[in-house]
Amino acid sequence: MKLLIIPARGGSKRIPNKNIKNFAGKPIIEWSIETGFNANYFDQIIVSTDDQGIKLVAESAGAKVPFIRPKNISGDFSTTLDVIKHAVNWYKAEGHSLTDITCLYPTSPLTTVKDLRQALYVFNNNNNIKQNAFIFSATKFPSSLQRAFYLNKSGFSKMFHPEYYSTRSQDLENAYYDAGQFYIASPNVWLKKDNIFEGSKPYFLPRWRVQDIDTLEDWEMAEKLFEINKIN
């Protein structure tokens, strides 16, 4: 079984009801569900949630909610790995044979069907990745982290790496970060690896199609990018 899991807990504090808040005309989680269906790849699309309101919205959009997520993996400090491992073990206990598992976040309206399909293609055509690694969405920092600075206790700037102050920007290392859209791996990799980003294969996205949504400002930026790009 090729399984798509959308992890969507309730209780968001910075954006109340974030996972079912209206985004471009529909609850934001519906965009992820729709992208999953339009990929024409998955045998089953499920939502892992602890919230009855999210459950109803997900089911009305066509996704399945085969279980209610336990409270011990539904808190502020629960990780994506915790949630996917629980789902894998649940399906195994039910006697299902899983071949690959994709996690797609519920607040990923900028994810395109094309990107998801291409990432799945890379996964399915590389045995080393299938056996040992994740494929995850990533993008490039707009400037080198070697020039980054922080504020000291007095509010003044201090470089993390002052030794690179005079180095030309083109001679500095590029840095990348998790785009927070999707993660693909075999069931065994999901169960055995404790770090998605170490030794895995990034699938790169342009920065103008990446927006983490944690605050209302993030939400507004995502709406603007969605309108510009006309995703899906």
C-alpha positions in Angstrom: 0.0 0.0 0.0 1.2 3.5 -1.0 0.1 5.7 1.9 -0.2 9.5 2.2 -0.4 10.7 5.8 -1.5 14.3 6.6 -0.7 15.1 10.3 -3.1 17.6 11.6 -3.6 18.1 15.3 -6.0 20.5 17.0 -5.0 23.1 19.5 -3.0 25.6 17.4 -2.3 28.6 19.6 -0.8 31.3 17.3 -3.4 30.7 14.6 -6.5 29.2 16.1 -8.0 26.3 14.1 -5.1 26.7 11.7 -5.5 23.3 10.0 -9.1 24.0 9.0 -9.0 27.8 8.7 -10.2 29.1 5.3 -7.5 29.6 2.8 -8.3 30.7 -0.8 -11.9 29.5 -0.5 -11.6 26.3 1.4 -10.2 24.9 4.7 -6.5 24.8 4.2 -6.2 21.1 4.8 -8.4 20.5 1.8 -5.6 21.8 -0.5 -3.2 19.1 0.8 -5.9 16.4 0.4 -6.7 17.6 -3.1 -3.0 17.6 -4.0 -2.8 14.0 -2.8 -5.7 12.8 -4.9 -4.5 14.7 -8.0 -1.1 13.0 -7.8 -2.9 9.7 -8.8 -0.4 7.7 -6.9 -1.6 6.8 -3.4 -3.7 3.8 -2.5 -5.0 5.6 0.6 -5.0 9.2 1.9 -5.4 9.6 5.6 -5.4 12.4 8.2 -3.8 11.7 11.6 -5.6 13.9 14.1 -6.8 14.2 17.6 -9.5 16.7 16.8 -13.1 15.9 15.8 -13.6 19.1 13.9 -10.5 18.3 11.7 -11.8 14.8 11.3 -15.1 16.0 9.9 -13.5 18.4 7.5 -11.0 15.8 6.3 -13.6 13.1 5.7 -15.8 15.6 3.8 -12.9 16.2 1.5 -12.5 12.5 0.8 -9.7 11.6 3.1 -9.9 8.7 5.7 -9.4 9.1 9.4 -9.0 5.5 10.5 -8.0 6.3 14.1 -7.9 9.2 16.5 -4.4 10.1 17.3 -3.4 9.4 21.0 -2.9 12.3 23.3 0.7 11.4 24.1 1.7 12.3 20.5 -0.7 15.2 20.1 1.1 17.8 22.2 3.2 20.9 21.4 6.4 18.9 21.5 5.2 15.9 19.5 7.2 15.4 16.3 6.4 14.4 12.8 8.4 11.2 13.3 6.3 10.3 16.3 3.1 10.7 14.3 4.2 8.8 11.3 5.7 6.0 13.3 2.4 5.6 15.2 0.5 5.4 11.8 2.9 2.8 10.4 2.6 0.6 13.5 -1.2 1.0 13.4 -1.4 -0.2 9.8 1.0 -3.1 10.5 -1.1 -4.2 13.4 -4.2 -4.1 11.1 -2.4 -6.5 8.7 -1.6 -4.0 5.9 1.5 -4.3 3.8 3.0 -0.8 3.3 5.5 0.0 0.5 6.1 3.7 0.9 4.8 6.5 3.0 4.5 10.2 2.2 3.9 12.8 4.8 2.3 16.0 3.5 1.6 18.8 5.9 -1.9 20.2 6.2 -0.7 23.7 5.8 1.0 23.2 2.5 -1.2 24.9 -0.1 1.9 25.8 -2.1 2.8 22.2 -2.8 2.2 21.3 -6.5 1.1 18.0 -7.9 4.1 18.2 -10.3 6.6 18.5 -7.4 5.0 15.7 -5.5 5.1 13.4 -8.5 8.7 14.3 -9.4 9.8 13.6 -5.8 8.0 10.3 -5.8 9.7 9.4 -9.2 13.1 10.1 -7.7 12.2 7.9 -4.7 11.0 5.0 -6.8 14.0 5.0 -9.1 16.8 5.0 -6.5 17.1 1.8 -4.5 19.6 3.4 -2.1 17.2 6.1 -1.2 14.3 3.6 -0.8 16.3 1.5 1.6 18.1 4.1 3.6 16.9 7.7 3.3 14.2 10.2 3.0 13.3 12.5 0.2 12.2 15.9 1.6 11.3 19.3 0.2 14.0 21.9 0.7 15.0 25.3 -0.4 18.0 27.6 -0.3 18.6 30.3 2.2 18.7 33.7 0.4 22.1 34.5 1.9 25.0 32.6 3.5 24.6 31.6 7.1 28.3 32.4 7.5 27.4 36.0 7.4 24.6 35.7 10.0 24.6 37.6 13.2 22.6 37.7 16.5 21.9 40.3 19.1 23.8 40.4 22.4 22.2 41.3 25.7 22.6 45.0 24.9 20.8 44.7 21.6 23.9 45.1 19.4 24.9 42.8 16.5 27.5 40.1 16.8 28.5 37.8 14.0 28.3 34.0 14.5 31.3 33.6 12.3 33.4 36.9 12.3 36.2 35.1 10.5 34.1 35.3 7.3 33.5 39.0 7.5 35.8 39.8 4.6 35.1 36.7 2.5 33.4 37.3 -0.8 29.8 36.1 -0.8 30.4 33.9 -3.9 33.1 32.1 -1.9 30.8 31.2 1.0 29.0 27.9 1.3 25.4 27.8 0.2 23.0 26.7 3.0 19.6 25.1 2.7 16.6 24.4 4.9 13.5 22.2 5.2 10.7 23.7 3.1 8.1 22.0 5.3 5.9 20.5 2.6 6.5 16.8 2.2 8.7 13.8 3.3 8.9 10.5 1.5 10.4 7.2 2.8 9.9 3.5 3.1 8.1 2.2 6.2 11.4 0.8 7.6 13.2 4.2 7.2 10.4 6.0 9.0 10.7 3.5 11.8 14.4 3.3 12.2 15.7 6.8 11.4 15.6 9.5 14.1 16.7 12.4 11.9 15.0 13.2 8.6 17.6 15.6 7.4 20.8 13.7 8.1 22.0 11.7 5.0 18.7 12.2 3.1 18.0 13.5 -0.4 16.6 17.1 -0.7 14.0 17.9 -3.4 14.7 21.5 -4.1 11.9 24.1 -4.5 12.2 27.8 -5.5 12.0 30.2 -2.5 8.9 31.8 -4.0 7.0 28.6 -3.6 7.9 28.0 0.0 6.3 29.6 3.1 6.1 28.1 6.6 2.9 29.0 8.2 3.3 29.6 12.0 2.0 33.2 12.4 -0.7 35.3 10.9 2.0 37.2 9.0 3.1 33.9 7.5 -0.5 33.1 6.6 -0.9 36.4 4.7 2.4 35.8 2.9 1.3 32.3 1.9 -2.0 33.7 0.5 -0.1 36.3 -1.6 2.3 33.6 -2.9 -0.7 31.3 -3.7 -2.5 34.0 -5.6 0.7 34.9 -7.6 1.4 31.2 -8.4 -2.2 30.0 -8.8 -1.1 26.6 -7.3 -2.8 23.4 -8.5 
